[in-house]
Amino acid sequence: MGTSMASPPYDIKFRDLVLFILEKKMGTTRRAFLMELARRKGFRVENELSDSVTHIVAENNSGSDVLEWLQVQKVSASPQLEVLDVSWLTECMRAGEPVETTGKHQLVVRGDDSAGPSPDPQKTAPLAVETMSQYACQRRTTLNNHNRVFTDAFEVLAENYEFRENEGSYLTFMRAASVLKALPFPILSMKDTEGLPCLRDKVKCVIEEIIEDGESSEVKAVLNDERYQSFKLFTSVFGVGLKTSEKWFRMGFRTLSKIKSDQTLKFTRMQKAGFLYYEDLVSCVTRAEAEAVSVLVKEAIWAFLPDAVITMTGGFRRGKNIGHDVDFLITSPEITEEEEPQILPKVINLWERKGLLLYYDLVESTFEKLKLPSRKVDALDHFQKCFLILKLHHQRVDCGKSGQQDGKSWKAIRVDLVMCPYERRAFALLGWTGSRFERDLRRFATHERKMMLDNHALYDKTKRIFLKAESEEEIFAHLGLEYIDPWERNA
């Protein structure tokens, strides 16, 4: 192939290395992003394979896959050519310079082995599948769960521990569920659990019992427990948390009808709305309904901010078809700091005039640019946000009626709007896309990289600097991690 290397707009710092990034199994967008990022860091990256290339970088390919691709291109691999897994490149990006290649990086391709000396078996071995990471942010977790019988059980136990405010046991079962959701095969025997992280003895006892008896006696006991049943019912009301649930349970309440009819109880605005629209809010929001809400949100926001970038986040961005609410991140490259706080109030007024607003709680921004990211892994961000209940008319939903009872022309839908400064959009998008994955990403940053990550920023404690990012991909690169798409973050 020709040596088409256009002069990059960046200075080349490392002239001994010439990289070519293989698009196969990676995709055009990700390849273009990695090429641009590497060039920014001072690496020379060729658009096409040429004789000057010293390193081929591949993702999800074995050495045989790369060799086969080279043969199709009618290019022979020289013994000097290094073929490396993309993990090497991400480590280079984090270090800001080339890092030493080790066995875990190498996918060595020798071309025709008969033409030269026997290759070193340690260097030609396929890239080993590393032990599954303890961190959800290093695992690809789709919605295709092969171990639902176990993860459903773990989630019941975790929820019960959460109701009892036993954080340690709650995390034990949630992390175990997260690991099993990422497995590409179903667990059929205890041997299948060998080497898996986050499976403590009490977790393995539950797995073993389900394998042998088809169910867990502990889960069965929890499901029949009056306290668990009451807490699950009470917390299903919008605005009701653990403290209120504990209070109602101690007062002897066991049903919502008794709570609503009790004249001595006082409810917050949020709880009043939660009871008033309970049947709608406790039912799932479908993707069709979420898309219809998205149209409503965009119409309203664009009426006041035409260049706004509006992204549906949460479970729907991760590929889910149902959820309990619909979250949106709103930002704009043009809006000023003075104008930004005025947009959501204008939208609220618009919906109020149209009779679409059933409830709202506007929380003003407390964001301060100079503050470090929060040390609390689950800390809420400080952006302006609005928690709403909107009236969604069935006729706006593509599939017709949205599953509500006859005689009612609309459904109450929970909606969250978050207004974020444009330069913080990547961090906010990562945070609001959510799931256990994002919480573990913060934990990974703290424990493995000596960094602090939240919805606002990424701070390197070693270098004492904030690391800028214009996309989620750049945040992953700063952390030395492979980028994982939203639909693979269902941990």
N, C-alpha and C positions, 0 to 999 in steps of 0.2 A: 504493500500500500504506500501511497505517497506520504511525504512528511509535511502534512498541512498543519503547521503550528503557527497560528496567528499570534502576533505580538500582544501579550496580555496587557491590560491596563495596570497591572500590579508588578511591583519589583520582584524578581526571582532571587530568593535568598539561598536556595539549596540547588546549585547547578549540577551536582553529581547525580541527582535523581530526576528521572523523567517518568511521570505517571500516566497510565491509561486506565480509566475506570470502565469496567465492563458493564454494559447495559442489561445483559441477559439476567433475568430473574430479579432485576433491580427496578427497572422502569425508567422512562425518560426524565420525569420530573425529579425523582430522587437523585439520579445521576447528575443532572444539570446543577442541582443544589450542591452536591458534594464537590463537583468540579470548581464551582464558583468559590466555595468555602476554602478549598485547598489553595486556590490561586491567591485568595486574600491573605492566606497565611505564609505566602512566599514560595509555594511549590510550583514547579513547572508541570502543567497537565496538558497532554495532547488531546485534541478532539478525535483523532483517528489513530489507530495502531500504526506504528512506524518502526524502523530499525533502531531509532534512537531511544525507544522506550526501555526503561530498566526495571520498572515495577508494574505489573498488572494487578489491579485491585478488583476483587469479585465479592458478591454477596449471595449467600445461599447456594453456592456452587462448590462441587468437589474438584479436586485436581483433574479427574477424568472429564468432568463437564467442560472445564476450560480447555483441555487438550482437544476435545471434540470440536469445540467452537473454533479453535485456531486452525484445525484441519479443514473445516468448512470454508474459512477465510483464505485457505491455501497459504498459511504462514507457518513456518517451522519454528518451534520454541528453542532458543539457544540455551545451553546450560547456565549461562550467566543471568538469564531472565528470572526475576523473582515473581512468583504468583502468590498473592497474599489475600487473606480474608479482610473484609472491610473493617474488622475490629482494629487492625493495625492502623488504618487511616484515622479512625476516630480517636485513637490514643495519640496519634501525631497532632491532631487538631487541638486536643486538650493541652498537650505539652507545648504547642506552638513551634515544634521542630520535629525532625524525623526521630523516631524512637527505634531502638534495636529490635530486629525481627527475631522472634523466638518460635519454637515448635508449634505453639498454639496459633500462630499467625499464618504459618506456611502451608500453601497448597502447591507443592513443587511439581512443575511439569518439565520433563526432560526431553520431550519429543521422542525420537526413535532411540530407545535405550540400547539397541544392538549396535549403534554406531559409536558408542562411547563406553567408558568404564561403567561398572555396575553402580547404580545410585545408592546412596546411603539410605537404608530402610527407614531410619528415623526421620529423614527429611522428605521421603516420598509418601509416607503414610497419609491417608486422608485426614482432613481436619477432624479431630475427635469431637464428639458431641459432649460438651462440658456438662458437669452435674448441674441439675436445675438450680437456679439461683434462689436464695431465700427472699430476694426482693422481687415484688410483682412487676416493677419497672424494667426488669431484665427478662421477663417472660411474655410471650405473645399469647393473649387469652381472648379467643373469639367467643361468640355466643353458642358455639357448638360444644356443649358441655357433655362429656362422655360419662360423667360420674355424678349425675344429679341425685341419685339415691343417697349418696354420702353427703354431698354439699347441702342438700335440703335439710338433712338431719343436723349438720354442723350449724347451719344458720338459725335453726330453732333453739339450739343450745346456746349459741352466741347471744341471741336476742334475750333469752331468759337471764343470762349473766349481765347483760346491759341493763335490764330492768332492775336487777339487784345491785347495780353499780359496782360490779366486780370486773374492773377493766382488764386485769391480767388474764382471766379465763375467757373473757369476751374476745380479746385479741388472739388468744391461742386457737380458738375455733374459727374465727374469721380468716386468719392466715392459712390455716389448714384447708379451708374451703377454697381460698384463692389458689393454692397450689394445685389442688385436684381439678379445678376448672381449666387449668392450663395444660393438663395432660392430654396427649393426642390419642389415648387409648383408655378403655374402661379397666378399672381395678377388679380383677376376678379372684385374686388370692392375696394373702399377706406378703407373699414374695414380690408382688408388683409394687409394694410401697418401699422396698429397700432403696436407700440412697436419697429418698425424697426429703427435702427440708421441711421444717415447721410441723412435723408430725410427732407430737409428744406422746407419751405413754397413754394418757387418757383419751387422746384422739384415736390412737391405734386400737384401743379397747372398743371404741364405738364402731370402727371399721370392721374389726374382727366379728363383732356380734351381728352386724348387718349381713356380712358374708355368710355366716353360719345359720342365722335365724331369719334373715329377711327383714329384720327391724331392730331398732335399739330400744331396750327397756327404759333407758334414761330419757330418751326423746318422748317415748310414750307417756312416761310419768309427768314430764313437763307439759305436754299438750293437755293433760287432764288436770293440771294444777290450777286451782281457782285464782290464785294471785297472777299467774302468767296470763290466763284468759282475760282477766279484768284489765291488766295493764295493756294488753294488746288491743283490747276494745277501746279503752280510754285514749290511748295515744293515736288511734286512727282518726281522732277529731283534730282538725286543723287548729293549731294554737295550744294544744295540750301536751305538756312534757312530763318527765318523770316525777317532778315534785308535786304537780297537781294530781297525777295519777295516784301517787302514794297517799296524798291527803284524802282523795275520794274513797280509796280502798279502805283506809283506816276508819273512815266515817261509816263504812258498811255498805257503800253503793256497789252494785254489781251490774246494773244495766244503764244505758244512756237515757231511757225514758224516765227513770226515777231521778236521775241527775237533773234533767231538763225541767222536771215538774217541781223540784225542791225550791221553795221560796227563799230559803236562807242563803243559798249560794249566789255569789256574784261572779259574773263572767267578764273576761276582757273583750274588747272589740273583736279581736281575732277569733276567740272562742265562740262568740255569738254568731259570727259568720260561719264558723266551722259547723255549728249545729244547724244553722239555717239551710246550708247547702250540702249537708252531710252526704246524702245519697249520691249526689253528683261527684263530690270530691273523693269519696271512698272508692268509686269505680275507676277503672283504668282509663287513661287518655290514650287513644289510638294514634297511630302515625298520621292517619288522614285528618284527625282533629288537630294534631300538632301542626300540620302543614297549613290548615285553615287559620289557626291562631297566628302562624308566621306571617300570613298575608295581612291580617289585621294589624299586627305590630309594625310591619314595614310601611303600610299605608299611613299609619299615624306618625311614625318617626320621620319618614321622608317628607311629610307635610311641613315639618319645621327644620329638618336637617337633610337636604337632598343628597349630600355626599356621604351620608352615614354608612358605615359597614356594619351590617347586622348579621350575627351568626347564631344559629340555634345550637345550644351546647347540651350538656348533660347526657343522659342515656340515649336520647335520639341521635346525637352526634356519634355515639359509639355503635350505632346500627340497630338499637332496640326498636321494636314495633309497638311497644306499650310503655307507659310510664305513669307517674302520679302527678307530674306537673311538667311545664315546658319552660325552659330557661333560655334567655337571649343575652348575648354580649353585644353592646352597642359602642361604637367608637367612630371617630372621624379625623382625617388628616388635617382638616382645615379649621375646626372649631377652636375658639380661644378658651382660656381658663375661666373667663368671666361668663361666657355663653353656655359652657358645658352644664352647670347646675340648673339651667332654666329649661332644658329640653323635656325632661321627664314630667315636671309639673304641667307643662303645656299639653303633653300627651294625655295626662290624667284628666285635665279639664275637657279635652276633646271627647274622650270616651264617656265622661260624665254627661256632657250635653247630648251625646248620641244614645244614652241609656244603656251603655254596655258595661259600665263599671259597677260591680257588686260590692267590692271591698278593695281598699288599698292601704298600704303602710309604706310611706316614703322615708328612707333612711339617708340622711345627708352624708356626703363624703367627709371622712376624717383623714384622708390620705395626705401624708407629708413626705415629700420627695427625699428628704435627708435622713429619714428613719431607716434603720436596717430592717431586713426581713424579720418576721416574727420567729421567735424560738419555738413557739407552739405549733406542732405539726398540723393540728386541725383548726388553727386560728382562722376566723373569718377575715376577709379582706376589708379594706377601708374605703372602697369605691362607693360612689352614690348608687343606691339600688332601690328597687320598688317591688314589694311583694303584693300581688294582685289576685283578685278573683274576677275573671271576665265572663260576660255572657256571650256564648258562642251559639249563634242560630244554626239549626240543623242544615238549612239550605246552603250555608257556606262550606259545608263538608262535602268533599267530592263524592263520597260513596253514599250520599243521601242522608238518611237519619243516622245519628251517631249512637244508636243503641239505647235511647231513653224511652221512658214510658209514653204511651199514646196520650195525646192531648197536651203535651208540652212541646213548645217549638224551639227550645234552647237548652243548653247544658252549661252549668257553671264549671269553669276550668281554672286551675291554679297556674299562674304565670309569674315568673321572676324576671325582672329587667335589671341589667347591670350596666352602668355608664362608666366607661374606662378611658383614661388618657391614651392617645394613639401610640405613644412610645412604650406603653405598658401592655399592649394588646396581646403579645405572645404569651406572657406570663399569666395574664387573666384567662386567656383561652385555654391554656393548659390546665389551670386550676378548675375552671368551671366545666370542663369536659368530664372531670371527676373520676369517681370510682376509687376503690382501694389502690389502684395503680398509682394515682397521683399522690396519695398520702405516702406510699412507699417511695416514690420519687424524692420527696422531701427528706424522708428518713435516710435514703441512699446518699443524698447530697451531704447531709450532716455527718454521717458515720464513715462514709467511704471517700469523700472528696474534700472534707473540711470546708464545705460551702453551706450557705443558708439560702433556701429557696422558698418563696411563697407566691401568692397571686400578683405581687407587685414587682419583684426583682430577684436576681440571683447575685449573692455576695460571696466573693472568695475571701475567706478569713485569713488565708496564708498570705495572699498578695495585698489584702486590705483594699480591694477595689470592687465596684459593681461591674458585672459583665453584661454588656448590651446584647440584645437579641431582637431581631425583627420577625422571627418565626419560631414555631415550636422546634423545628429541626435544629436551629442554632442553639437552643437551650440543651437539647440532647447532646449536641457536639461538645458544648462547654463541659458537660458532665462526663464526657468520654463514653457515651452510650450510643448504641444503634438506635436510629429513629424507629418508633413503633407507631403505626397508624392508629387513629381513634378506634376503629372497629376491632382492633386487637388489644384494647385496654380494658376489657370487661372482667377485671379481677374482683 
